[in-house]
């Protein structure tokens, strides 16, 4: 039996844990996920969960995200996964490619410049309204 995303090429241009985790989920569903890393490797390689986040993925090294290597992978992709504003590469994506932009508050909305943390994300998503006692502020674990 084939997996749900078998045969789908996902090019991951992420630098944060959320983007890497999204790529991991796609790889777990059978997509061929290729991480594009700078020389010396992604900064995420120092993260304690890197081995988990990179599981099931391939990695290619590109001088930078605007290099010919990165652009060639993006042009071949069915899905481009980004978590940084890199309009030039996304514009080079195949016309039928799906762009997944992992950004906490979007690129154009009123909160686009807000810093994100787990606590802020949980509060904005309403999760914190379910924690703590009714007569106190929310509790974050």
SULTAUR-V769010 format. One record per residue. N is the residue number from 1. RES is the residue in one small letter. BURIAL is + if it has 24 or more other C-alpha atoms within 12 Angstrom, else -. Layout:
# SULTAUR-V769010
n/res/burial
N/RES/BURIAL
N/RES/BURIAL
This chain:
# SULTAUR-V769010
n/res/burial
1/x/-
2/x/-
3/x/-
4/x/-
5/x/-
6/x/-
7/x/-
8/x/+
9/x/+
10/x/+
11/x/+
12/x/+
13/x/+
14/x/+
15/x/+
16/x/+
17/x/+
18/x/+
19/x/+
20/x/+
21/x/+
22/x/+
23/x/+
24/x/+
25/x/+
26/x/+
27/x/+
28/x/-
29/x/-
30/x/-
31/x/+
32/x/+
33/x/+
34/x/+
35/x/+
36/x/+
37/x/+
38/x/+
39/x/-
40/x/-
41/x/-
42/x/+
43/x/-
44/x/+
45/x/-
46/x/-
47/x/-
48/x/-
49/x/-
50/x/-
51/x/-
52/x/-
53/x/+
54/x/+
55/x/+
56/x/+
57/x/+
58/x/-
59/x/+
60/x/+
61/x/+
62/x/+
63/x/-
64/x/-
65/x/+
66/x/-
67/x/-
68/x/-
69/x/-
70/x/+
71/x/+
72/x/-
73/x/+
74/x/+
75/x/+
76/x/+
77/x/+
78/x/+
79/x/+
80/x/+
81/x/+
82/x/+
83/x/+
84/x/+
85/x/-
86/x/+
87/x/-
88/x/-
89/x/+
90/x/+
91/x/-
92/x/+
93/x/+
94/x/-
95/x/-
96/x/-
97/x/-
98/x/-
99/x/+
100/x/+
101/x/+
102/x/+
103/x/+
104/x/+
105/x/-
106/x/-
107/x/-
108/x/-
109/x/-
110/x/-
111/x/-
112/x/-
113/x/-
114/x/-
115/x/-
116/x/-
117/x/-
118/x/-
119/x/-
120/x/-
121/x/-
122/x/-
123/x/-
124/x/-
125/x/-
126/x/-
127/x/-
128/x/-
129/x/-
130/x/-
131/x/-
132/x/-
133/x/-
134/x/-
135/x/-
136/x/-
137/x/-
138/x/-
139/x/-
140/x/-
141/x/-
